[in-house]
Amino acid sequence: MSHDYLHVAASGDPEALLNDLMRTYGDDVWKYACFLTRRKDAADDIAQDVFWKAYRHLPSFRGECSVKTWLLRITRRTALNYLRSAFVRKVTLAGLFTPGGSHRSAELEAMDRQAERDVWDVVLGLPAKYREVIVLDAHYELSYQEMAVLLGVSEGTVKSRLHRARAKVERTLKEVGDA
């Protein structure tokens, strides 16, 4: 879905603009904030801050990246500032990204949930720079270029981190499976 937010901002309907941004990208912003902070309550506050910041700074948006990438970048900065300034308790992400609507047996569903938890445990055990690229790639499906803009690194660094992260996850899962 392509939006011309600069045109909408110039048209003078701020409420419609803010509502469209939140409706289109709210779920992605909240989930990314929750992933970074590991706190649902913090994700709620961060998501509100992100949309307020985006709305206030929309005239400065140059269109060098997609609106989604821009919002996720604001989310990342806001979440990292939160983490620097607040005491963060450890929480789990179990059930945060749940697939829906299947009619499989309860046993298969339970096995899939356990396998997903095992993968998340491995991903969450990675250093932050590897964890983040895995989530941006697998969940948000960002391109290398979008991830580079969001993280403030080169595309080559993104590719390298993603390759290393996948290798670490694969190696760890193999070791767990062999044990």
Sequence and secondary structure as in RCSB ss.txt:
>XXXX:A:sequence
MSHDYLHVAASGDPEALLNDLMRTYGDDVWKYACFLTRRKDAADDIAQDVFWKAYRHLPSFRGECSVKTWLLRIT
RRTALNYLRSAFVRKVTLAGLFTPGGSHRSAELEAMDRQAERDVWDVVLGLPAKYREVIVLDAHYELSYQEMAVL
LGVSEGTVKSRLHRARAKVERTLKEVGDA
>XXXX:A:secstr
    HHHHHHHT HHHHHHHHHHHHHHHHHHHHHHHH  HHHHHHHHHHHHHHHHHHGGG   SS HHHHHHHHH
HHHHHHHHHHS       TTSS        HHHHHHHHHHHHHHHHHHHTS HHHHHHHHHHHTT   HHHHHHH
HTS HHHHHHHHHHHHHHHHHHHHHHHH 
